[in-house]
């Protein structure tokens, strides 16, 4: 299969490109497209055969649920039932945006393999002009996980998608670099109080400002069990570069000492850390933003992980962040990428 990239630009008439994507989707194919978080790989969520093509292209475990993307808030009632009043408040506050709400699904509408084994479905309305134009032109729901090979860092540029999925999908809609950088927050509205299953671009504090207390998923980010995951990113190792990654505390001296120790062991080391650190001895240093600027780090994290894959590093050290705001989501992704490993010297 040849993979085509079409670029869409706000200053151009892109109707032909959107129609090309819609034609593929309506015929049961898959299309990669940008959202405000990462690039997604979409298929018509009501078509089980099309949805299966997502799992095949990504090499994704079949028990890992998919999020359904919609183009208008009112579409929720087409796919969900018993939507609570507080969900409306969240939609008004954060949609379009990086917040996925989990509801009881309307029977017989969404394909069973979108949410295998569950009577719930996660729905969101992305805050990206390309995604919204595509969804509204299609006039249907798209099941869409991140557009990467399963387990690898999520793509924040069309080139990342091509690296992972060239020859596996027919079309990539290139809408430039994504803005948030980490996936959406997943909030289970069927629980009381609502429960955060995956931290993301909308923080716990932001949610609680709108609806009051919520429960945060309690499992450690590296944990896995035999149960099917209730939301994407809960069970399997995710976001991982090719070389082993270790999280290390954000102390410049400690990182320098770690690099020195690893060099003695004959290892080449890549470091991911803040702009301010000077780790001259590292074989590669990828700065991801100012120290304690978790929003900037979130935007740049996946790009840095992918840059590490372009090196010959034997090992990667990634400086942890604090857990303030979107820092919770950054640390969730880092610990998933490290499979829970920390470098302690």
C-alpha positions in Angstrom: 0.0 0.0 0.0 1.3 3.5 -0.9 0.8 6.1 1.8 -0.1 9.6 0.5 0.3 12.8 2.5 -1.9 15.8 1.7 -1.2 19.1 3.3 -4.1 21.4 4.4 -3.6 25.1 4.9 -6.1 27.6 6.3 -5.2 29.9 3.4 -6.2 27.4 0.7 -9.3 25.7 -0.6 -8.8 22.2 0.9 -12.2 20.7 0.0 -10.6 18.2 -2.4 -8.3 16.9 0.3 -11.0 16.6 2.8 -13.3 14.8 0.4 -10.5 12.4 -0.5 -10.1 11.6 3.2 -13.9 11.2 3.7 -14.2 8.9 0.7 -11.5 6.6 2.2 -13.3 6.6 5.5 -16.7 5.9 4.1 -15.3 3.0 2.1 -14.0 1.4 5.3 -10.4 2.7 5.2 -8.3 4.5 7.8 -6.9 8.0 7.7 -4.3 9.8 9.9 -5.2 13.4 10.9 -4.1 16.0 13.4 -5.8 16.8 16.7 -4.7 19.4 19.2 -3.1 16.7 21.3 -1.4 14.2 18.8 -2.1 12.8 15.4 -4.9 10.2 15.4 -5.6 7.2 13.2 -9.3 7.3 12.4 -11.9 4.9 11.1 -15.6 5.1 11.0 -16.6 4.1 14.5 -19.8 2.4 13.4 -18.0 0.0 11.0 -16.3 -2.9 12.8 -14.3 -4.0 9.7 -12.9 -0.5 9.4 -12.1 -0.3 13.1 -10.2 -3.6 12.8 -7.9 -1.9 10.2 -6.8 0.5 13.0 -5.7 -2.4 15.2 -3.9 -4.1 12.2 -2.1 -0.9 11.1 -0.9 -0.1 14.6 -0.3 -3.7 15.9 -2.5 -2.7 18.8 -3.9 -5.2 21.3 -7.5 -5.9 20.5 -8.6 -5.4 24.1 -7.3 -1.8 24.2 -10.4 0.5 23.8 -10.6 3.4 21.3 -11.8 6.9 21.8 -14.7 8.1 19.6 -14.2 11.6 18.1 -17.2 13.8 17.2 -17.6 17.1 15.4 -20.4 18.6 17.4 -21.4 18.5 21.1 -25.0 17.5 20.2 -23.7 14.3 18.6 -23.1 12.8 22.1 -26.7 11.7 22.4 -26.3 9.6 19.1 -23.8 7.4 20.8 -24.3 7.6 24.6 -27.2 7.2 27.0 -27.8 8.5 30.6 -25.5 11.5 30.1 -25.4 13.3 33.4 -26.0 17.0 33.8 -22.5 17.6 35.1 -21.2 16.2 31.8 -22.9 19.1 30.0 -21.0 21.5 32.2 -17.7 19.9 31.3 -18.6 19.9 27.6 -19.4 23.6 27.8 -16.1 24.3 29.6 -13.7 22.1 27.7 -15.2 21.1 24.3 -13.7 21.3 21.8 -10.6 20.3 23.7 -8.5 17.5 25.2 -11.1 15.9 27.5 -12.6 12.5 26.8 -15.8 11.7 28.7 -16.8 8.0 29.3 -20.5 7.3 29.1 -22.8 4.3 28.9 -22.9 3.6 25.1 -26.1 3.6 23.1 -26.7 -0.1 22.2 -26.2 -1.1 18.6 -24.6 2.0 17.2 -20.8 2.0 17.9 -18.9 -1.1 16.6 -18.3 -3.6 19.4 -14.5 -3.7 18.8 -14.2 0.1 19.6 -14.9 -0.8 23.3 -14.3 -4.5 23.5 -16.1 -6.1 26.4 -17.5 -2.8 27.8 -20.9 -1.1 27.8 -19.2 2.3 27.9 -17.6 4.5 25.3 -15.2 7.4 25.6 -16.1 10.4 23.5 -14.4 13.7 22.8 -14.6 16.7 20.5 -11.1 17.7 19.4 -10.0 21.3 19.3 -8.2 21.4 15.9 -9.6 23.0 12.8 -8.5 20.1 10.6 -10.0 17.4 12.8 -13.3 19.3 13.2 -13.5 20.0 9.4 -12.9 16.3 8.7 -15.5 15.2 11.2 -18.1 17.6 10.0 -17.5 16.8 6.4 -17.8 13.1 7.2 -20.8 13.8 9.4 -20.0 10.7 11.5 -18.0 9.5 14.4 -14.3 8.5 14.1 -12.7 5.9 16.4 -9.1 7.2 16.6 -6.2 6.2 18.8 -2.8 7.9 18.2 -1.4 7.3 14.7 1.8 5.3 15.7 2.8 1.8 16.0 1.5 0.4 19.2 3.8 1.1 22.2 5.8 3.8 20.5 5.9 7.5 21.2 2.8 9.3 19.9 3.1 11.4 16.8 3.0 15.1 17.0 3.9 15.7 13.3 2.9 14.1 10.0 6.4 12.9 9.5 6.2 10.9 12.7 3.1 9.1 11.4 4.9 8.4 8.1 7.9 6.9 10.0 5.6 4.4 11.8 2.8 3.7 9.4 4.2 4.1 5.8 2.8 1.4 3.7 0.2 0.5 6.3 -2.3 3.3 5.8 -3.5 5.0 2.6 -3.6 8.7 3.7 -2.1 11.2 6.2 -3.7 14.6 6.4 -0.9 17.0 7.3 -2.1 19.9 9.4 1.2 20.8 10.9 2.6 20.2 14.4 0.1 19.5 17.2 -0.2 22.0 20.1 -0.9 20.1 23.4 1.5 17.3 22.9 0.0 14.7 25.3 -3.2 12.8 24.8 -6.6 13.8 26.2 -7.6 13.4 29.8 -10.1 10.5 30.1 -12.8 11.0 32.7 -15.2 8.2 33.6 -18.7 9.8 34.0 -20.3 6.5 34.9 -18.5 6.5 38.3 -19.5 8.6 41.3 -17.7 10.7 41.8 -16.3 10.8 38.2 -12.9 9.1 37.9 -9.8 10.2 36.0 -8.7 7.1 34.1 -5.8 8.9 32.3 -4.4 12.3 33.0 -4.0 14.6 30.1 -4.3 18.2 28.7 -7.3 19.1 31.0 -6.0 18.9 34.6 -7.8 17.6 37.6 -7.8 21.1 39.1 -9.5 22.4 36.0 -12.2 19.7 36.1 -12.8 20.2 39.8 -13.2 23.9 39.3 -16.3 23.1 37.1 -17.9 20.1 38.8 -16.3 19.6 42.2 -14.3 16.6 43.5 -13.2 13.8 41.2 -11.3 10.6 41.9 -7.9 10.0 40.3 -7.0 6.6 39.0 -4.8 5.0 41.7 -2.7 2.5 39.8 1.0 3.3 39.4 1.7 4.2 35.7 3.8 1.1 35.1 1.3 -1.3 36.5 -0.5 -3.9 34.3 -3.0 -6.6 35.2 -5.0 -9.3 33.4 -8.1 -7.2 33.2 -9.1 -5.4 30.0 -8.1 -1.7 30.3 -11.0 0.7 30.8 -9.3 3.5 28.9 -6.3 3.8 26.4 -2.9 3.8 28.1 -4.0 2.0 31.3 -2.6 -1.5 30.8 0.2 -1.7 28.3 3.7 -0.2 28.0 3.3 2.9 25.9 5.2 5.8 24.4 8.5 3.9 24.5 11.6 4.8 22.4 13.8 2.0 21.1 16.5 2.2 23.8 15.7 1.6 27.5 14.5 4.7 29.2 15.0 5.6 32.9 13.4 8.5 34.7 15.9 10.5 36.9 15.3 13.2 39.4 15.7 16.7 37.9 19.0 17.6 39.5 21.8 18.7 37.1 24.6 17.3 39.3 22.9 14.0 39.7 22.4 13.7 35.9 26.0 14.5 35.2 27.2 11.9 37.7 24.8 9.3 36.1 26.2 10.1 32.6 29.7 9.7 34.0 28.9 6.4 35.6 27.2 5.0 32.4 30.2 6.1 30.3 32.5 4.1 32.6 30.2 1.1 31.8 30.8 1.8 28.1 27.3 3.1 27.4 26.3 5.9 25.1 23.7 8.1 26.8 20.9 10.4 25.6 19.4 12.8 28.1 16.0 14.5 27.9 15.8 17.5 30.2 15.0 21.2 30.7 16.6 24.0 28.7 18.6 25.3 31.7 20.6 22.1 32.3 24.2 21.9 30.9 25.0 18.2 30.6 27.9 18.6 28.2 29.2 15.1 28.8 25.9 13.5 27.5 26.3 12.0 24.1 23.0 13.7 23.1 21.0 16.2 25.0 17.4 17.0 24.0 16.0 20.1 25.7 12.2 20.1 26.1 11.5 23.5 27.6 12.1 25.6 30.7 12.5 24.0 34.1 9.0 23.5 35.7 7.2 24.7 32.6 5.1 21.5 32.3 3.0 22.8 29.4 6.1 23.3 27.2 7.5 19.9 28.3 4.3 18.2 27.4 4.4 19.8 23.9 8.0 18.6 23.3 8.2 15.3 25.1 7.1 12.9 22.3 9.3 14.7 19.7 12.3 14.3 22.1 11.6 10.6 22.5 11.5 10.2 18.8 14.7 12.1 18.4 16.3 9.6 20.7 15.4 6.9 18.2 17.6 8.7 15.6 20.7 8.3 17.8 22.8 5.3 18.8 22.1 5.7 22.5 22.3 2.6 24.6 20.3 4.2 27.3 18.1 7.3 27.8 17.8 9.4 31.0 14.7 11.6 31.2 14.4 14.2 33.9 11.2 14.0 35.8 8.9 17.0 36.3 6.7 17.9 39.3 3.1 16.9 39.3 1.6 20.3 39.0 -1.1 20.8 36.3 -0.2 18.9 33.1 2.9 17.6 34.9 0.7 14.7 36.1 0.2 13.7 32.4 3.9 14.2 31.6 5.0 11.9 34.4 2.3 9.4 33.5 3.7 9.2 29.9 7.3 9.2 31.1 6.8 6.3 33.5 4.9 4.4 30.9 7.7 4.9 28.5 10.2 3.7 31.1 8.0 0.8 32.1 8.3 2.3 35.7 12.1 2.3 35.7 14.0 4.9 37.6 17.7 5.6 37.6 19.1 5.5 41.1 22.8 5.2 40.3 
